[in-house]
């Protein structure tokens, strides 16, 4: 069995409600050769008190920022501090199934894929309730041209081989920094993202969160597609139309 170390990068900002569940889902992994880097983005809730409880775990490294810097800075710091051949990402309000790392890393090794993702199960998270949605059924492979029409690669499902990332980093954006990172990685390397057909993660869509601001998201997608992906008007219109359509298929009207 393939047993290379995987570094996991987890940014956190005020997710005390879900933070322990995310961390415990890593600890419970059947694949044990991992190290978790948690970057707390100057949380004002009880996140730091929760993180102190993991201080003695040698496989978990916590960085406490003294100023709010945003998720892009946190992920970039994680990339800088980590050193494993493989990198995974997990947002602090999501969590993994216990065989996620084992199944995905062996899939990558067997198929010789440097970039992979999986299906996932979305949850609409409200203050006092949650609604489980159907497991996603994402297409099996993404290139840049297909990804800008269907941005369905969830960051919490990705594993990447570090050597292909090189100096690429997340851009410091108000929204969609992970979308632009994936676009730039595909453009730079010309390597496709390949899917392991397994719902390995649970993805929380929190009311009033960044990912739930639909109109603002569409505006930012148009702007970022134009600036970073160099899409013309027609290409940009198609991108937004198809991304919105695929979002509707996955999540309904939320």
Secondary structure as a PSIPRED ss2 file (coil, helix, strand):
# PSIPRED VFORMAT (PSIPRED V4.0)

   1 X C   1.000  0.000  0.000
   2 X C   1.000  0.000  0.000
   3 X C   1.000  0.000  0.000
   4 X C   1.000  0.000  0.000
   5 X C   1.000  0.000  0.000
   6 X E   0.000  0.000  1.000
   7 X E   0.000  0.000  1.000
   8 X E   0.000  0.000  1.000
   9 X E   0.000  0.000  1.000
  10 X E   0.000  0.000  1.000
  11 X E   0.000  0.000  1.000
  12 X E   0.000  0.000  1.000
  13 X C   1.000  0.000  0.000
  14 X C   1.000  0.000  0.000
  15 X C   1.000  0.000  0.000
  16 X H   0.000  1.000  0.000
  17 X H   0.000  1.000  0.000
  18 X H   0.000  1.000  0.000
  19 X H   0.000  1.000  0.000
  20 X H   0.000  1.000  0.000
  21 X H   0.000  1.000  0.000
  22 X H   0.000  1.000  0.000
  23 X H   0.000  1.000  0.000
  24 X H   0.000  1.000  0.000
  25 X H   0.000  1.000  0.000
  26 X H   0.000  1.000  0.000
  27 X H   0.000  1.000  0.000
  28 X C   1.000  0.000  0.000
  29 X C   1.000  0.000  0.000
  30 X C   1.000  0.000  0.000
  31 X C   1.000  0.000  0.000
  32 X C   1.000  0.000  0.000
  33 X C   1.000  0.000  0.000
  34 X E   0.000  0.000  1.000
  35 X E   0.000  0.000  1.000
  36 X E   0.000  0.000  1.000
  37 X E   0.000  0.000  1.000
  38 X E   0.000  0.000  1.000
  39 X E   0.000  0.000  1.000
  40 X E   0.000  0.000  1.000
  41 X C   1.000  0.000  0.000
  42 X C   1.000  0.000  0.000
  43 X C   1.000  0.000  0.000
  44 X C   1.000  0.000  0.000
  45 X C   1.000  0.000  0.000
  46 X C   1.000  0.000  0.000
  47 X H   0.000  1.000  0.000
  48 X H   0.000  1.000  0.000
  49 X H   0.000  1.000  0.000
  50 X H   0.000  1.000  0.000
  51 X H   0.000  1.000  0.000
  52 X H   0.000  1.000  0.000
  53 X C   1.000  0.000  0.000
  54 X C   1.000  0.000  0.000
  55 X C   1.000  0.000  0.000
  56 X C   1.000  0.000  0.000
  57 X C   1.000  0.000  0.000
  58 X C   1.000  0.000  0.000
  59 X C   1.000  0.000  0.000
  60 X E   0.000  0.000  1.000
  61 X E   0.000  0.000  1.000
  62 X E   0.000  0.000  1.000
  63 X E   0.000  0.000  1.000
  64 X E   0.000  0.000  1.000
  65 X C   1.000  0.000  0.000
  66 X C   1.000  0.000  0.000
  67 X C   1.000  0.000  0.000
  68 X C   1.000  0.000  0.000
  69 X C   1.000  0.000  0.000
  70 X C   1.000  0.000  0.000
  71 X H   0.000  1.000  0.000
  72 X H   0.000  1.000  0.000
  73 X H   0.000  1.000  0.000
  74 X H   0.000  1.000  0.000
  75 X H   0.000  1.000  0.000
  76 X H   0.000  1.000  0.000
  77 X H   0.000  1.000  0.000
  78 X H   0.000  1.000  0.000
  79 X H   0.000  1.000  0.000
  80 X H   0.000  1.000  0.000
  81 X H   0.000  1.000  0.000
  82 X C   1.000  0.000  0.000
  83 X C   1.000  0.000  0.000
  84 X C   1.000  0.000  0.000
  85 X C   1.000  0.000  0.000
  86 X E   0.000  0.000  1.000
  87 X E   0.000  0.000  1.000
  88 X E   0.000  0.000  1.000
  89 X E   0.000  0.000  1.000
  90 X C   1.000  0.000  0.000
  91 X C   1.000  0.000  0.000
  92 X C   1.000  0.000  0.000
  93 X C   1.000  0.000  0.000
  94 X C   1.000  0.000  0.000
  95 X E   0.000  0.000  1.000
  96 X E   0.000  0.000  1.000
  97 X C   1.000  0.000  0.000
  98 X C   1.000  0.000  0.000
  99 X C   1.000  0.000  0.000
 100 X H   0.000  1.000  0.000
 101 X H   0.000  1.000  0.000
 102 X H   0.000  1.000  0.000
 103 X H   0.000  1.000  0.000
 104 X H   0.000  1.000  0.000
 105 X H   0.000  1.000  0.000
 106 X H   0.000  1.000  0.000
 107 X H   0.000  1.000  0.000
 108 X H   0.000  1.000  0.000
 109 X H   0.000  1.000  0.000
 110 X H   0.000  1.000  0.000
 111 X H   0.000  1.000  0.000
 112 X C   1.000  0.000  0.000
 113 X C   1.000  0.000  0.000
 114 X C   1.000  0.000  0.000
 115 X E   0.000  0.000  1.000
 116 X E   0.000  0.000  1.000
 117 X E   0.000  0.000  1.000
 118 X E   0.000  0.000  1.000
 119 X E   0.000  0.000  1.000
 120 X E   0.000  0.000  1.000
 121 X E   0.000  0.000  1.000
 122 X E   0.000  0.000  1.000
 123 X E   0.000  0.000  1.000
 124 X E   0.000  0.000  1.000
 125 X E   0.000  0.000  1.000
 126 X C   1.000  0.000  0.000
 127 X C   1.000  0.000  0.000
 128 X C   1.000  0.000  0.000
 129 X C   1.000  0.000  0.000
 130 X E   0.000  0.000  1.000
 131 X E   0.000  0.000  1.000
 132 X E   0.000  0.000  1.000
 133 X E   0.000  0.000  1.000
 134 X E   0.000  0.000  1.000
 135 X E   0.000  0.000  1.000
 136 X C   1.000  0.000  0.000
 137 X C   1.000  0.000  0.000
 138 X C   1.000  0.000  0.000
 139 X C   1.000  0.000  0.000
 140 X C   1.000  0.000  0.000
 141 X E   0.000  0.000  1.000
 142 X E   0.000  0.000  1.000
 143 X C   1.000  0.000  0.000
 144 X H   0.000  1.000  0.000
 145 X H   0.000  1.000  0.000
 146 X H   0.000  1.000  0.000
 147 X H   0.000  1.000  0.000
 148 X C   1.000  0.000  0.000
 149 X C   1.000  0.000  0.000
 150 X C   1.000  0.000  0.000
 151 X C   1.000  0.000  0.000
 152 X C   1.000  0.000  0.000
 153 X C   1.000  0.000  0.000
 154 X C   1.000  0.000  0.000
 155 X H   0.000  1.000  0.000
 156 X H   0.000  1.000  0.000
 157 X H   0.000  1.000  0.000
 158 X C   1.000  0.000  0.000
 159 X E   0.000  0.000  1.000
 160 X E   0.000  0.000  1.000
 161 X E   0.000  0.000  1.000
 162 X H   0.000  1.000  0.000
 163 X H   0.000  1.000  0.000
 164 X H   0.000  1.000  0.000
 165 X H   0.000  1.000  0.000
 166 X C   1.000  0.000  0.000
 167 X C   1.000  0.000  0.000
 168 X C   1.000  0.000  0.000
 169 X C   1.000  0.000  0.000
 170 X C   1.000  0.000  0.000
 171 X C   1.000  0.000  0.000
 172 X C   1.000  0.000  0.000
 173 X C   1.000  0.000  0.000
 174 X C   1.000  0.000  0.000
 175 X C   1.000  0.000  0.000
 176 X C   1.000  0.000  0.000
 177 X H   0.000  1.000  0.000
 178 X H   0.000  1.000  0.000
 179 X H   0.000  1.000  0.000
 180 X H   0.000  1.000  0.000
 181 X H   0.000  1.000  0.000
 182 X H   0.000  1.000  0.000
 183 X H   0.000  1.000  0.000
 184 X H   0.000  1.000  0.000
 185 X H   0.000  1.000  0.000
 186 X H   0.000  1.000  0.000
 187 X H   0.000  1.000  0.000
 188 X H   0.000  1.000  0.000
 189 X H   0.000  1.000  0.000
 190 X C   1.000  0.000  0.000
 191 X C   1.000  0.000  0.000
 192 X C   1.000  0.000  0.000
 193 X E   0.000  0.000  1.000
 194 X E   0.000  0.000  1.000
 195 X E   0.000  0.000  1.000
 196 X E   0.000  0.000  1.000
 197 X E   0.000  0.000  1.000
 198 X E   0.000  0.000  1.000
 199 X E   0.000  0.000  1.000
 200 X E   0.000  0.000  1.000
 201 X E   0.000  0.000  1.000
 202 X E   0.000  0.000  1.000
 203 X E   0.000  0.000  1.000
 204 X E   0.000  0.000  1.000
 205 X E   0.000  0.000  1.000
 206 X E   0.000  0.000  1.000
 207 X C   1.000  0.000  0.000
 208 X C   1.000  0.000  0.000
 209 X C   1.000  0.000  0.000
 210 X H   0.000  1.000  0.000
 211 X H   0.000  1.000  0.000
 212 X H   0.000  1.000  0.000
 213 X C   1.000  0.000  0.000
 214 X H   0.000  1.000  0.000
 215 X H   0.000  1.000  0.000
 216 X H   0.000  1.000  0.000
 217 X H   0.000  1.000  0.000
 218 X H   0.000  1.000  0.000
 219 X H   0.000  1.000  0.000
 220 X H   0.000  1.000  0.000
 221 X H   0.000  1.000  0.000
 222 X H   0.000  1.000  0.000
 223 X H   0.000  1.000  0.000
 224 X H   0.000  1.000  0.000
 225 X H   0.000  1.000  0.000
 226 X H   0.000  1.000  0.000
 227 X H   0.000  1.000  0.000
 228 X C   1.000  0.000  0.000
 229 X C   1.000  0.000  0.000
 230 X C   1.000  0.000  0.000
 231 X C   1.000  0.000  0.000
 232 X C   1.000  0.000  0.000
 233 X H   0.000  1.000  0.000
 234 X H   0.000  1.000  0.000
 235 X H   0.000  1.000  0.000
 236 X H   0.000  1.000  0.000
 237 X H   0.000  1.000  0.000
 238 X H   0.000  1.000  0.000
 239 X H   0.000  1.000  0.000
 240 X H   0.000  1.000  0.000
 241 X H   0.000  1.000  0.000
 242 X H   0.000  1.000  0.000
 243 X H   0.000  1.000  0.000
 244 X H   0.000  1.000  0.000
 245 X H   0.000  1.000  0.000
 246 X H   0.000  1.000  0.000
 247 X H   0.000  1.000  0.000
 248 X H   0.000  1.000  0.000
 249 X H   0.000  1.000  0.000
 250 X H   0.000  1.000  0.000
 251 X H   0.000  1.000  0.000
 252 X C   1.000  0.000  0.000
 253 X C   1.000  0.000  0.000
 254 X C   1.000  0.000  0.000
